[in-house]
């Protein structure tokens, strides 16, 4: 999730657990701890400029449910031993405030589609529950209001009630996102089965800033299909559109280590293209057709096969730019949420 969501989640969790007399300190400490895991990008960049490494190592060791409790214990012990007295005066409450401010960060990230390696150093595919977009104001606003209220109410009982309400409402929104996803997935599976793609790998993910409009992408023998689904107005089968992918080139390059790494990281949800004898892989989970956030040149053609190259990330051509573009995207999505149509949202942007 975005940094603001993680800051207010960490602050709200810590302030709800810490003693009332320490509430402002807990808000600040929780905000810092809620930010800490995402600082992994800094040390990773010191050791590698490989864009695939930067993408796939982010949200690994720093988001591990094996690592973060140890980090939390160390932070707690250091402040208990050498701090100004707050942690030492209420060690049990501060222990859980610190632990939960840290651990809730990767759990929230797991609700997005990017992929969070909750079990690092074990190596199952990254967790991607993909029920909320990376920025969703309807999740964040409750926590933001709760933290602001708690800051000004300080030790009053109303501050604790505000924090509890913010955590309950934001968590309820995550619960709703899973319900909406289940509704979309159920119809997607029915439609894909009717198309003879009952065993096709697929994913669903909400469109930006909401949980009412969803993208569904499924892989096919020749490429992939995509559809949009409004949980408010759409009924019956999804209307999938088909797109090609160079699946033969992807199979031929299957032994290239970077290709294997990407297949593991994104579960194979990639478009493969050959551009000037370079194999380009685009992550289908993030972006709008045909523009995807992460596209990498990963191999060069050598005779009848493919040879690994130093990966190159292609510039992202965003479907919108500037505030005017964002407003146009929001208007197109709002129209699609309320009106069933065969046209993708992208087509409404011109």
Secondary structure, 3 states (H helix, E strand, C coil): CCHHHHHHHHHHHHHHHCCHHHHHHHHHHHHHHHHHHHHHHHHHHHHCCCHHHHHHHCCCHHHCCCCHHHHHHHHHHHHHHHCCCHHHHCHHHHHHHHHHHHHHHHHHHCCCCCCECCCCCCCCCCECCCCCCCCCHHHHHHHHHHHHHHHHHCCCHHHHHHHHHHHHHHHHHHHHHHHHHHHHHHHHHHHHHHCCCCCCCEEEEECCCCCCEEEEEEEECCEEEEEEEECCCCCCCCCCEEEECCHHHHHHCCCCHHHHHHHHHHCCCEEEEEECCEEEEEECCCEECCEECCEEEEEEEECCEEEEEEEEECCCCCCCCHHHHHHHHHHHHHHHHHCCCCCCHHHHCC
